[in-house]
């Protein structure tokens, strides 16, 4: 378990996600670990209308989302402490599934994820991405809680 040699930090680029990246970078720096920053582009449904398939170009939209994710990951990588070996990756698919696959494929020792707590019917029915990763991960998972600043 200790010391961690590879830390995986999935992010959705939200404010809580950025706090998770900061925590993962600090941990990787302390343990001399490699940091993997990742983003998963979720599935995009194709819409079938009464007139036939929509003219919306799903493939082009997915490419644009991937390119944007690469740009955002490069920005987050710039905030990782100096000297921490860091790589980035963008995957496509079911978000918790892809996070767990990367963790196994890369031999990750620790997954660092941020959560802002869930509420509402979607949370009760589906749970959060973080909860699904915690339940099924083969390695340790550190969750960081983010509470937005009070106005």
C-alpha positions in Angstrom: 0.0 0.0 0.0 2.6 2.6 1.0 4.5 4.2 -0.5 2.3 5.1 -3.5 4.1 4.8 -6.8 1.3 5.7 -9.2 -1.6 8.1 -8.4 -4.6 8.4 -10.7 -6.7 11.5 -10.5 -9.8 11.7 -12.7 -11.2 15.1 -13.1 -14.3 16.7 -14.7 -12.7 20.2 -14.6 -15.2 21.4 -12.0 -14.1 23.4 -9.0 -14.2 20.3 -6.8 -12.3 18.4 -9.5 -9.6 21.0 -9.5 -9.3 20.7 -5.7 -8.9 16.9 -6.2 -6.1 17.5 -8.8 -4.3 19.8 -6.3 -4.5 17.1 -3.5 -3.3 14.4 -5.9 -0.4 16.5 -7.0 0.7 17.1 -3.4 0.4 13.4 -2.6 2.4 12.4 -5.7 5.1 15.0 -4.8 5.4 13.7 -1.2 5.7 10.0 -2.2 7.8 10.6 -5.3 5.0 9.0 -7.3 3.9 9.3 -10.9 0.6 11.2 -11.4 -1.9 10.3 -14.1 -4.5 13.0 -14.8 -7.5 11.8 -16.7 -10.8 12.9 -18.1 -13.6 10.6 -19.4 -15.9 11.9 -22.1 -19.2 10.2 -21.4 -21.4 8.6 -24.0 -23.3 11.0 -26.2 -26.7 9.7 -27.2 -27.7 9.7 -30.9 -31.1 11.2 -31.3 -33.6 9.6 -33.6 -36.4 12.0 -34.6 -39.6 11.2 -36.4 -38.0 12.6 -39.6 -35.0 10.2 -39.2 -31.6 10.5 -37.5 -30.7 14.0 -36.4 -28.1 15.8 -38.6 -26.1 16.5 -35.5 -22.5 15.1 -36.0 -21.9 13.1 -32.9 -18.4 12.0 -33.9 -17.3 15.6 -34.6 -18.7 16.6 -31.2 -16.8 13.8 -29.5 -13.6 14.9 -31.2 -14.2 18.4 -30.0 -14.8 17.3 -26.5 -11.6 15.2 -26.5 -9.6 18.1 -27.8 -11.0 20.5 -25.2 -10.3 17.9 -22.5 -6.7 17.6 -23.7 -6.3 21.4 -23.4 -7.9 21.5 -19.9 -5.7 18.6 -18.8 -2.6 20.4 -20.0 -3.6 23.5 -18.0 -4.1 21.3 -14.9 -0.8 19.6 -15.4 0.9 23.1 -15.2 -0.4 23.3 -11.6 1.2 20.0 -10.5 4.2 20.5 -8.2 7.5 20.7 -10.1 9.3 17.4 -10.4 6.2 15.2 -10.3 6.2 13.0 -13.4 2.7 13.5 -14.9 0.9 12.1 -17.8 -2.6 12.9 -19.1 -5.2 10.8 -20.9 -8.7 11.2 -22.2 -10.9 8.2 -22.5 -14.4 7.7 -23.8 -17.2 5.6 -22.3 -18.9 5.0 -19.0 -17.1 7.2 -16.5 -16.6 5.0 -13.5 -15.9 2.0 -15.7 -13.1 3.9 -17.6 -11.6 5.1 -14.4 -11.4 1.6 -13.0 -10.0 0.2 -16.3 -7.2 2.8 -16.3 -6.4 2.1 -12.7 -5.9 -1.6 -13.4 -4.2 -1.1 -16.8 -1.7 1.4 -15.3 -1.1 -0.5 -12.0 -2.3 2.4 -9.9 -1.8 2.3 -6.2 -4.1 5.2 -5.3 -7.1 7.0 -6.9 -7.7 10.5 -5.7 -11.2 11.9 -6.5 -13.1 14.9 -5.3 -16.7 14.9 -4.3 -19.1 17.6 -3.5 -21.7 15.3 -2.0 -24.7 14.1 -3.8 -28.3 15.1 -3.4 -31.6 14.6 -5.1 -33.3 11.7 -6.9 -30.4 11.1 -9.4 -28.0 10.5 -6.5 -30.4 8.2 -4.7 -31.0 6.1 -7.8 -27.6 6.1 -9.6 -25.1 7.1 -6.9 -22.2 9.3 -7.7 -19.2 8.4 -9.9 -17.0 8.6 -6.8 -19.2 6.1 -4.9 -19.1 3.7 -7.8 -15.3 3.9 -8.0 -14.9 3.5 -4.3 -17.1 0.4 -4.3 -15.3 -1.4 -7.2 -11.7 -0.2 -7.1 -8.9 -2.7 -6.7 -6.7 -0.1 -5.0 -7.1 2.5 -2.3 -9.3 5.5 -3.1 -8.9 8.9 -1.4 -11.9 11.1 -1.7 -11.6 14.8 -1.0 -14.7 16.8 -0.1 -15.2 20.2 -1.6 -17.6 22.7 -0.1 -18.0 25.9 -2.1 -17.1 29.0 -0.2 -20.0 30.8 1.5 -21.2 34.0 0.0 
